[in-house]
Amino acid sequence: MAELRLAALALTSCANAGAGPTTVTGPPGWPAIDAIANAAGDGAKADGVAVEATAAWGDAARGCYALALELRGGGDAQKLVDGIGAAGIATREVVYEGSRVTLGVARAPYDGRVRADVADGRVNARACFWNEREPATCAAACAGWMK
């Protein structure tokens, strides 16, 4: 659970901006995991950053986890990507499309994807990550949810 919290904290603490999951539901069949959502919200707290919403879900038996965040307060997509890297999480396949950035992330034993819409001082982000238990199953579930 400590590694999961680290992944959630890295995503949120680097944003220095705002976005969220007001009406987002998790991947089908994955129950809510409040501990991850709470850690993400705590990690995002900073001067000038308002945490508007956090939610997390998982299929712990398979090692699959998802996180949605709404933050407000400044920043941009490049800061988000730089912050993830500064938190010790490897980034790859970074794609900027308008106000959206998507990227792969990894920090052993987790691998995953991040999608964030960053505009007008707001960040609406989703992260989906998994460990080595059932990576193909988790990646498939995440792919549909990350759209």
Backbone hydrogen bonds, N-H to C=O, Kabsch-Sander energy under -0.5 kcal/mol:
donor,donor_aa,acceptor,acceptor_aa,energy
5,R,1,M,-2.4
6,L,2,A,-2.1
7,A,3,E,-2.3
8,A,4,L,-2.3
9,L,5,R,-3.1
10,A,6,L,-2.7
11,L,7,A,-1.9
12,T,8,A,-2.1
13,S,9,L,-3.4
14,C,10,A,-1.2
15,A,12,T,-0.9
16,N,12,T,-0.7
18,G,71,L,-0.6
20,G,70,E,-0.5
24,V,21,P,-1.1
30,W,27,P,-2.2
33,I,56,A,-2.4
36,I,33,I,-0.6
37,A,33,I,-1.7
38,N,34,D,-3.1
39,A,35,A,-2.0
40,A,36,I,-2.5
41,G,37,A,-2.3
42,D,38,N,-2.6
43,G,39,A,-2.4
44,A,40,A,-1.4
45,K,41,G,-0.7
45,K,42,D,-0.8
46,A,49,V,-0.6
49,V,46,A,-2.2
50,A,72,R,-3.6
51,V,49,V,-0.5
52,E,50,A,-0.8
52,E,70,E,-2.3
53,A,70,E,-1.5
55,A,68,A,-2.1
57,W,66,A,-2.2
58,G,31,P,-1.9
59,D,64,C,-2.4
62,R,59,D,-1.3
63,G,59,D,-1.3
64,C,59,D,-1.8
65,Y,129,F,-2.7
66,A,57,W,-2.6
67,L,127,A,-2.8
68,A,55,A,-3.0
69,L,125,A,-2.4
70,E,53,A,-2.7
71,L,123,V,-2.1
72,R,17,A,-0.6
72,R,18,G,-0.6
72,R,50,A,-2.1
73,G,121,G,-3.2
74,G,121,G,-1.1
80,L,76,D,-1.9
81,V,77,A,-2.3
82,D,78,Q,-2.9
83,G,79,K,-2.7
84,I,80,L,-2.0
85,G,81,V,-2.0
86,A,82,D,-2.5
87,A,83,G,-1.3
88,G,85,G,-1.8
89,I,84,I,-1.6
90,A,88,G,-0.6
90,A,106,A,-2.4
92,R,104,G,-1.9
95,V,102,T,-2.8
97,E,95,V,-0.6
97,E,100,R,-3.2
100,R,97,E,-2.2
101,V,116,A,-2.7
102,T,95,V,-2.2
103,L,114,V,-2.2
104,G,92,R,-2.9
105,V,112,G,-2.3
106,A,90,A,-1.8
107,R,110,Y,-2.4
110,Y,107,R,-3.1
111,D,130,W,-2.3
112,G,105,V,-2.1
113,R,128,C,-2.6
114,V,103,L,-2.6
115,R,126,R,-2.8
116,A,101,V,-2.7
117,D,124,N,-2.5
118,V,99,S,-3.3
118,V,116,A,-0.6
119,A,117,D,-0.5
119,A,122,R,-1.9
122,R,119,A,-1.5
123,V,18,G,-9.9
123,V,71,L,-1.8
124,N,117,D,-2.4
125,A,69,L,-1.7
125,A,123,V,-0.6
126,R,115,R,-2.8
127,A,67,L,-2.7
128,C,113,R,-2.6
129,F,65,Y,-2.7
130,W,111,D,-2.7
131,N,63,G,-1.8
134,E,62,R,-1.1
138,C,134,E,-2.4
139,A,135,P,-2.9
140,A,136,A,-2.1
141,A,137,T,-2.0
142,C,138,C,-2.7
143,A,139,A,-2.3
144,G,140,A,-1.3
145,W,141,A,-1.4
146,M,142,C,-2.5
147,K,144,G,-0.8
